Amino acid sequence: MNIQSPWTNGIQGFQRAAGSVAERQAQANVSTIKTAHDMLGTLIDIQV
C-alpha cells in the first residue's frame, strides 16, 4: 500500500483544476480584448 498516492493524486487534481481555471480566464481575456477592439473600431468609424 502506497501512502503517498492519495497525496500525489490530490496535487495532480489540484494542478489540473488550476490549469483549467487559468485556461478559462485566458479565453475570457481574449474575448474581452476582442469586444474592446470591436468597440474601438465602431468608435473610430463613428468619428470618421
C-alpha positions in Angstrom: 0.0 0.0 0.0 1.4 3.3 -1.1 0.7 6.1 1.4 1.8 8.8 -0.9 -0.6 8.0 -3.8 -3.7 9.9 -2.5 -1.5 13.0 -1.8 0.1 12.8 -5.3 -3.3 12.4 -6.9 -4.6 15.3 -4.9 -1.8 17.5 -6.1 -2.3 16.4 -9.7 -6.0 17.0 -9.5 -5.4 20.4 -8.0 -3.0 21.3 -10.8 -5.5 20.1 -13.4 -8.2 22.2 -11.8 -5.9 25.3 -11.6 -4.9 24.7 -15.2 -8.5 24.6 -16.4 -9.3 27.8 -14.4 -6.3 29.6 -15.9 -7.4 28.4 -19.4 -10.9 29.7 -18.9 -9.6 33.1 -17.6 -7.3 33.3 -20.7 -10.2 32.6 -23.0 -12.3 35.2 -21.2 -9.5 37.7 -21.5 -9.2 37.1 -25.2 -12.9 37.6 -25.8 -12.8 40.8 -23.6 -9.9 42.1 -25.8 -11.9 41.2 -28.9 -15.0 43.1 -27.7 -12.9 46.1 -26.6 -11.3 46.1 -30.1 -14.7 45.9 -31.8 -15.9 48.8 -29.6 -12.8 50.8 -30.5 -13.4 50.0 -34.2 -17.0 51.3 -34.1 -16.0 54.4 -32.2 -13.4 55.2 -34.9 -16.0 54.5 -37.6 -18.4 56.9 -35.9 -15.8 59.6 -35.6 -14.9 59.3 -39.3 
